[in-house]
Amino acid sequence: MKLKHYCGYQDRCHQEVKEKLYSLKLGKASVEMLLSRLIEEDYLNEERYAKAFVGGHFRQKQWGKVKIAYALKQKRVSEYNIKKAMKEIPEEDYLAVAEKLITTKWNTLKNEQYINRTVKTTAFLQQRGFEPSLVQNILKKFRANK
């Protein structure tokens, strides 16, 4: 019941639940049995977790796909589930968020030299997890309009 509540309260990945079970001092056989039972009863669903993670981190934290994929890999989510979850991000929204972040960052660096502004804006977006080629393309369009 404790695990059902743990998984029902918030979507969890398999690794988080495994760590929780091992922290409760359970043996490997018990852990595997409980994990399979949680999966069967749909308390634990890695695909659902990946989709929720991607959606939340994109909408709330405005992370790019690179950073989101890296965070999911750290949680040992399968490559298949990562790719499937990434398809949940609409391309128009993704570009709009990147453009908004570039505009905001560019405007906060008004007193900087042009090259420093470009470098700092590029670095900022790459830290957020946006692809370098995407950032360069948007920056070119942005600078052409200015």
Backbone hydrogen bonds in HBPLUS format (Angstrom, degrees):
<---DONOR---> <-ACCEPTOR-->    atom                        ^
c    i                          cat <-CA-CA->   ^        H-A-AA   ^      H-
h    n   atom  resd res      DA  || num        DHA   H-A  angle D-A-AA Bond
n    s   type  num  typ     dist DA aas  dist angle  dist       angle   num
A0005-HIS N   A0001-MET O   3.01 MM   4  6.24 157.5  2.06 149.1 154.4     1
A0006-TYR N   A0002-LYS O   2.98 MM   4  6.19 154.2  2.04 140.1 147.9     2
A0007-CYS N   A0003-LEU O   2.87 MM   4  6.08 158.1  1.92 152.8 157.0     3
A0008-GLY N   A0004-LYS O   2.75 MM   4  5.73 142.8  1.89 139.9 151.5     4
A0009-TYR N   A0005-HIS O   2.90 MM   4  5.79 147.3  2.01 147.4 152.5     5
A0017-VAL N   A0013-CYS O   3.30 MM   4  6.64 162.6  2.33 156.1 160.4     6
A0018-LYS N   A0014-HIS O   2.88 MM   4  6.10 158.9  1.92 152.4 159.0     7
A0019-GLU N   A0015-GLN O   2.95 MM   4  6.16 163.6  1.98 152.2 155.9     8
A0020-LYS N   A0016-GLU O   3.01 MM   4  6.22 153.0  2.08 142.2 149.9     9
A0021-LEU N   A0017-VAL O   2.88 MM   4  6.15 158.1  1.93 152.0 157.5    10
A0022-TYR N   A0018-LYS O   2.91 MM   4  6.19 161.6  1.94 153.9 158.9    11
A0023-SER N   A0019-GLU O   2.92 MM   4  6.07 142.6  2.06 141.0 151.5    12
A0024-LEU N   A0020-LYS O   3.18 MM   4  6.48 125.6  2.49 136.0 149.2    13
A0024-LEU N   A0021-LEU O   3.06 MM   3  5.15 139.1  2.24  97.2 109.1    14
A0025-LYS N   A0022-TYR O   3.02 MM   3  5.13 151.8  2.11 108.8 111.3    15
A0031-VAL N   A0027-GLY O   2.94 MM   4  6.18 158.8  1.99 154.6 161.3    16
A0032-GLU N   A0028-LYS O   2.97 MM   4  6.19 167.9  1.98 155.9 157.9    17
A0033-MET N   A0029-ALA O   3.03 MM   4  6.17 159.2  2.07 146.5 152.5    18
A0034-LEU N   A0030-SER O   2.91 MM   4  6.06 165.4  1.93 151.8 155.7    19
A0035-LEU N   A0031-VAL O   2.88 MM   4  6.04 158.6  1.93 151.1 157.6    20
A0036-SER N   A0032-GLU O   3.02 MM   4  6.18 166.0  2.04 147.8 151.2    21
A0037-ARG N   A0033-MET O   3.06 MM   4  6.25 149.7  2.15 142.8 151.4    22
A0038-LEU N   A0034-LEU O   2.92 MM   4  6.15 155.9  1.98 149.5 155.6    23
A0039-ILE N   A0035-LEU O   2.97 MM   4  6.24 151.2  2.06 149.3 157.4    24
A0040-GLU N   A0036-SER O   2.95 MM   4  6.13 161.4  1.98 145.3 150.3    25
A0041-GLU N   A0037-ARG O   3.00 MM   4  6.19 155.2  2.07 147.1 153.3    26
A0043-TYR N   A0038-LEU O   2.89 MM   5  5.17 150.4  1.98 162.1 162.2    27
A0044-LEU N   A0038-LEU O   3.26 MM   6  5.49 146.5  2.38 122.3 118.9    28
A0042-ASP N   A0039-ILE O   3.05 MM   3  4.96 158.9  2.09 105.1 110.5    29
A0049-TYR N   A0045-ASN O   2.97 MM   4  6.21 156.6  2.02 149.8 157.3    30
A0050-ALA N   A0046-GLU O   2.88 MM   4  6.04 162.2  1.91 147.2 151.3    31
A0051-LYS N   A0047-GLU O   3.03 MM   4  6.27 162.0  2.06 151.4 155.7    32
A0052-ALA N   A0048-ARG O   3.01 MM   4  6.20 159.8  2.05 148.2 153.7    33
A0053-PHE N   A0049-TYR O   2.84 MM   4  6.02 159.2  1.88 153.9 160.3    34
A0054-VAL N   A0050-ALA O   2.90 MM   4  6.04 169.7  1.91 152.9 155.5    35
A0055-GLY N   A0051-LYS O   2.98 MM   4  6.05 169.7  1.99 147.5 151.0    36
A0056-GLY N   A0052-ALA O   2.92 MM   4  5.94 165.0  1.94 147.1 151.9    37
A0057-HIS N   A0053-PHE O   2.93 MM   4  5.99 169.7  1.94 154.1 157.4    38
A0058-PHE N   A0054-VAL O   2.96 MM   4  5.97 147.3  2.07 146.9 155.6    39
A0059-ARG N   A0055-GLY O   2.94 MM   4  5.98 170.5  1.95 150.4 153.6    40
A0060-GLN N   A0056-GLY O   2.80 MM   4  5.53 156.7  1.86 144.5 152.3    41
A0063-TRP N   A0057-HIS O   3.09 MM   6  5.88 169.2  2.10 140.1 143.4    42
A0062-GLN N   A0058-PHE O   3.12 MM   4  4.47 124.9  2.44 107.1 117.6    43
A0064-GLY N   A0128-ARG O   2.67 MM  64  5.75 163.8  1.69 143.8 144.0    44
A0068-ILE N   A0064-GLY O   3.14 MM   4  6.34 159.6  2.18 151.4 157.7    45
A0069-ALA N   A0065-LYS O   2.91 MM   4  5.97 165.5  1.93 148.3 152.4    46
A0066-VAL N   A0129-GLY O   2.96 MM  63  4.68 140.1  2.12 161.9 149.7    47
A0070-TYR N   A0066-VAL O   3.03 MM   4  6.20 156.1  2.09 144.1 150.9    48
A0071-ALA N   A0067-LYS O   3.00 MM   4  6.19 158.6  2.04 145.0 150.5    49
A0072-LEU N   A0068-ILE O   2.98 MM   4  6.27 155.3  2.05 150.6 157.3    50
A0073-LYS N   A0069-ALA O   2.94 MM   4  6.16 151.3  2.02 146.0 154.1    51
A0074-GLN N   A0070-TYR O   2.99 MM   4  6.28 149.0  2.09 146.8 155.0    52
A0075-LYS N   A0071-ALA O   3.25 MM   4  6.55 134.4  2.47 134.0 145.3    53
A0075-LYS N   A0072-LEU O   3.08 MM   3  5.03 129.0  2.35  93.1 106.9    54
A0077-VAL N   A0072-LEU O   3.10 MM   5  5.57 169.8  2.11 149.1 150.0    55
A0076-ARG N   A0073-LYS O   2.94 MM   3  4.82 156.0  2.00 104.0 108.8    56
A0082-ILE N   A0078-SER O   3.01 MM   4  6.33 150.5  2.10 149.2 158.4    57
A0083-LYS N   A0079-GLU O   2.94 MM   4  6.20 167.9  1.95 156.5 158.4    58
A0084-LYS N   A0080-TYR O   3.00 MM   4  6.19 160.6  2.04 148.9 154.8    59
A0085-ALA N   A0081-ASN O   2.95 MM   4  5.99 155.2  2.01 140.5 147.2    60
A0086-MET N   A0082-ILE O   2.94 MM   4  6.14 149.8  2.03 149.3 157.6    61
A0088-GLU N   A0085-ALA O   2.99 MM   3  5.47 159.8  2.03 112.6 119.3    62
A0089-ILE N   A0086-MET O   3.21 MM   3  5.81 167.2  2.23 114.9 118.6    63
A0094-TYR N   A0090-PRO O   2.99 MM   4  6.25 158.4  2.04 154.8 161.6    64
A0095-LEU N   A0091-GLU O   2.97 MM   4  6.21 163.8  2.00 152.7 155.8    65
A0096-ALA N   A0092-GLU O   2.91 MM   4  6.07 154.7  1.97 144.6 152.5    66
A0097-VAL N   A0093-ASP O   2.90 MM   4  6.11 158.2  1.94 151.6 156.1    67
A0098-ALA N   A0094-TYR O   3.08 MM   4  6.32 162.3  2.12 147.0 151.9    68
A0099-GLU N   A0095-LEU O   2.89 MM   4  6.08 161.9  1.92 151.6 156.6    69
A0100-LYS N   A0096-ALA O   2.91 MM   4  6.07 156.8  1.96 145.9 152.6    70
A0101-LEU N   A0097-VAL O   2.91 MM   4  6.13 161.5  1.95 152.0 156.7    71
A0102-ILE N   A0098-ALA O   2.95 MM   4  6.15 158.3  1.99 148.7 154.8    72
A0103-THR N   A0099-GLU O   2.94 MM   4  6.12 165.5  1.96 150.7 154.5    73
A0104-THR N   A0100-LYS O   2.96 MM   4  6.13 165.4  1.98 150.5 154.7    74
A0105-LYS N   A0101-LEU O   2.94 MM   4  6.05 169.8  1.95 151.3 154.4    75
A0106-TRP N   A0102-ILE O   2.82 MM   4  5.85 164.5  1.84 152.4 157.7    76
A0107-ASN N   A0103-THR O   2.99 MM   4  6.09 158.8  2.04 147.7 153.0    77
A0108-THR N   A0104-THR O   3.11 MM   4  6.37 137.9  2.29 141.5 152.6    78
A0108-THR N   A0105-LYS O   3.14 MM   3  5.18 128.5  2.42  95.6 109.2    79
A0109-LEU N   A0106-TRP O   3.22 MM   3  5.39 148.6  2.32 100.9 110.1    80
A0112-GLU N   A0109-LEU O   3.13 MM   3  5.45 163.3  2.16 114.4 119.4    81
A0117-ARG N   A0113-GLN O   2.86 MM   4  6.04 155.8  1.92 156.1 163.9    82
A0118-THR N   A0114-TYR O   3.05 MM   4  6.30 156.4  2.11 146.2 151.9    83
A0119-VAL N   A0115-ILE O   2.92 MM   4  6.17 168.5  1.93 156.7 159.4    84
A0120-LYS N   A0116-ASN O   2.87 MM   4  5.92 169.6  1.88 151.7 155.1    85
A0121-THR N   A0117-ARG O   2.96 MM   4  5.99 156.7  2.02 144.0 150.9    86
A0122-THR N   A0118-THR O   2.93 MM   4  6.05 163.4  1.96 150.3 155.2    87
A0123-ALA N   A0119-VAL O   2.89 MM   4  6.07 166.2  1.91 151.9 156.0    88
A0124-PHE N   A0120-LYS O   2.92 MM   4  6.01 155.6  1.98 142.5 149.4    89
A0125-LEU N   A0121-THR O   3.09 MM   4  6.36 164.3  2.12 151.8 154.5    90
A0126-GLN N   A0122-THR O   3.00 MM   4  6.20 155.5  2.06 151.1 158.5    91
A0127-GLN N   A0123-ALA O   2.91 MM   4  6.09 148.4  2.01 146.3 154.7    92
A0128-ARG N   A0124-PHE O   3.13 MM   4  6.40 137.2  2.32 137.0 148.6    93
A0130-PHE N   A0125-LEU O   3.11 MM   5  5.72 168.7  2.13 150.0 148.3    94
A0129-GLY N   A0126-GLN O   3.03 MM   3  4.98 150.7  2.12  96.4 105.6    95
A0135-VAL N   A0131-GLU O   3.01 MM   4  6.30 161.3  2.04 158.6 164.3    96
A0136-GLN N   A0132-PRO O   2.97 MM   4  6.19 162.7  2.00 152.3 156.5    97
A0137-ASN N   A0133-SER O   3.01 MM   4  6.21 162.0  2.04 148.7 153.3    98
A0138-ILE N   A0134-LEU O   2.99 MM   4  6.20 164.0  2.02 153.2 157.3    99
A0139-LEU N   A0135-VAL O   2.89 MM   4  6.03 158.4  1.94 149.9 156.6   100
A0140-LYS N   A0136-GLN O   2.93 MM   4  6.15 154.4  2.00 147.9 154.5   101
A0141-LYS N   A0137-ASN O   3.14 MM   4  6.42 164.0  2.16 148.5 152.0   102
A0142-PHE N   A0138-ILE O   2.81 MM   4  5.97 158.7  1.85 149.4 156.5   103
A0143-ARG N   A0139-LEU O   2.80 MM   4  5.96 164.2  1.82 153.5 156.6   104
A0144-ALA N   A0140-LYS O   2.99 MM   4  6.10 149.0  2.09 143.7 152.4   105
A0145-ASN N   A0141-LYS O   3.13 MM   4  6.38 141.3  2.29 143.3 152.3   106
A0146-LYS N   A0143-ARG O   3.27 MM   3  5.11 142.2  2.42  93.5 104.0   107
